[in-house]
Amino acid sequence: MWSEAGPVYEPVPPLRGDAVADVVIIGGGFTGVSTAYHLIRRFPSLRIMILEARHLANGASGRNGGMMLNWINGVSYRDPHLTRRVYETTRAGIDGIVGMIQEHDLPVRHRRDGCLEVLTDARRAEAAHARVERLAGWGIPLQYLDGATLATRLGLRGAAGAVLDATEGQLNGVDLLRSLRPLLLAWGVALHEDTPVLRIQEGRTIELTTPGGVVRASAIVLATNGYTPRLGYFKTGIFPLHSHVIATEPLDPGVRAALGWGQVAGFSDDHDRIAYASMTPAGELVFGGGSNAAYAYLYGNQTSYPGSPGSAGPAFEAIRRRLVGYFPEAERVRIAHRWTGTLGITMSRICSMGVRGEHRNVYYALGYSGHGVTLGNLAGRVLCDIYAGDDARWQDLPFYMYPLGGVPPEPLRWLGYHAYTKLTGRSPRNAA
Ligand SMILES: Cc1cc2nc3c(=O)[nH]c(=O)nc-3n(C[C@H](O)[C@H](O)[C@H](O)COP(=O)(O)OP(=O)(O)OC[C@H]3O[C@@H](n4cnc5c(N)ncnc54)[C@H](O)[C@@H]3O)c2cc1C
């Protein structure tokens, strides 16, 4: 859906023959491309190479719900200093995305008129209201909307209240990554699409095996989020979860008015199996989550959904029913798109960005747990500063070198996940 209405995309040729680089970035999503962007701007003569298994935006960055959100998932709102720090960091992350689009005049469909966190029962709505007031006292500008205001503003059924963050928005990730490609190539970044990294041999010089040749590099960046365990890294840190999404055809203003959708980019709700929706500038309503059916976990860390989207037919129907539950008028709307993407979830939901390895030359940023539109794009700044040895400004943030773990091995993981989600309707996690 996100790639429609854009220009036809021609992948650049795969790697053929051996090569040498200073930094090889594995993965062409938000994390990989933003890292290349910040590194090449800061170090114009650095030999940077991106190796992407299929094409830019093949992963979650091109298959998400589009919401540019504040906050680091998994962090609580208890400490005023930390709360302000996290909020200001992610808000600056969104400013950074929008600023980059403006600076380079990138043709990226996006909007920034706020997102809602919807509360579905009175007790949670009350607690959210109290949180908004507490955060206002700490200088964080959120707005609480009660159920009645929400009904007129968004036409939502079954909501008790909501928190509006006017600094959030919606982004077409495919537009962003594809429009950055010519810029990166012009600045001297080497890119090879259709080039999966098959094996990584660590050392002072790291050797990466691909089908077309071996690349030797002084440093690498794991920008592979939910796919990372398949490269042998973060096997107990990342839980790859498949998430299904549907989207309508562009809705004309009359239909949008009938739905009741107002001037807001999107919303997510407070259920553990979170439901979320966003509206593109052209009027396509994107909707995902809402029940166990919307998420799938495949045995053995599979990160490509087999036969997708056909094999997930019942899941898409369940998602459509959730959509209609929120917006009864959507019953009459045609679902034009269905897709599946791989989320990188951590047990605490906190993501991690840092460097590892005996030679401190394996950089990584992953596990955004549903907040990667903002955080994946922020990761490029963070990794660039860590690479430059100039990362003091990130060290107090929860994601900085955050130790990931707690995901059990197979077959315990398989059994545990399915038993837990079936019995509780929730998603397993460790306390942050
Ligand atoms: C359905 C869905 C809905 C979501 N909704 C939202 C949302 O509304 N808001 C939000 O903030 N976040 C959302 N997310 C999460 C967000 O999209 C991700 O956190 C973010 O895109 C991760 O970016 P990334 O670059 O780290 O990883 P990815 O975009 O997954 O990129 C990884 C890339 O690595 C490549 N790759 C994998 N293995 C190899 C290999 N061996 N060699 C070379 N390349 C390889 C893949 O092809 C892929 O292109 C959603 C995710 C999904 C799946």
The ligand as a Gaussian input file, in Angstrom:
#p B3LYP/6-31G(d) Opt

LIG

0 1
 C        2.716000      -4.449000      10.825000
 C        3.607000      -3.473000      11.516000
 C        3.081000      -2.265000      11.973000
 C        3.896000      -1.346000      12.602000
 N        3.394000      -0.127000      12.934000
 C        4.201000       0.803000      13.461000
 C        3.719000       2.103000      13.708000
 O        2.578000       2.451000      13.371000
 N        4.559000       3.005000      14.305000
 C        5.832000       2.657000      14.655000
 O        6.569000       3.489000      15.197000
 N        6.335000       1.444000      14.375000
 C        5.570000       0.528000      13.777000
 N        6.078000      -0.693000      13.445000
 C        7.488000      -0.968000      13.742000
 C        8.454000      -0.306000      12.773000
 O        7.960000      -0.386000      11.457000
 C        9.819000      -0.983000      12.879000
 O       10.255000      -0.936000      14.217000
 C       10.892000      -0.307000      12.022000
 O       10.456000      -0.163000      10.700000
 C       12.175000      -1.116000      12.073000
 O       13.075000      -0.584000      11.136000
 P       14.440000      -1.317000      10.855000
 O       15.130000      -0.585000       9.786000
 O       15.178000      -1.492000      12.119000
 O       14.036000      -2.788000      10.389000
 P       13.323000      -3.276000       9.039000
 O       12.502000      -2.221000       8.433000
 O       12.686000      -4.575000       9.345000
 O       14.537000      -3.479000       8.056000
 C       15.418000      -4.578000       8.134000
 C       15.922000      -4.847000       6.744000
 O       16.952000      -5.828000       6.815000
 C       16.874000      -6.635000       5.670000
 N       17.576000      -7.872000       5.987000
 C       17.182000      -8.853000       6.840000
 N       18.095000      -9.839000       6.888000
 C       19.094000      -9.457000       6.054000
 C       20.329000     -10.066000       5.667000
 N       20.711000     -11.252000       6.142000
 N       21.103000      -9.416000       4.777000
 C       20.734000      -8.208000       4.279000
 N       19.578000      -7.599000       4.611000
 C       18.773000      -8.223000       5.485000
 C       15.387000      -6.801000       5.433000
 O       15.118000      -7.159000       4.098000
 C       14.860000      -5.421000       5.803000
 O       14.746000      -4.582000       4.685000
 C        5.279000      -1.644000      12.813000
 C        5.815000      -2.848000      12.353000
 C        4.988000      -3.760000      11.699000
 C        5.586000      -5.035000      11.183000

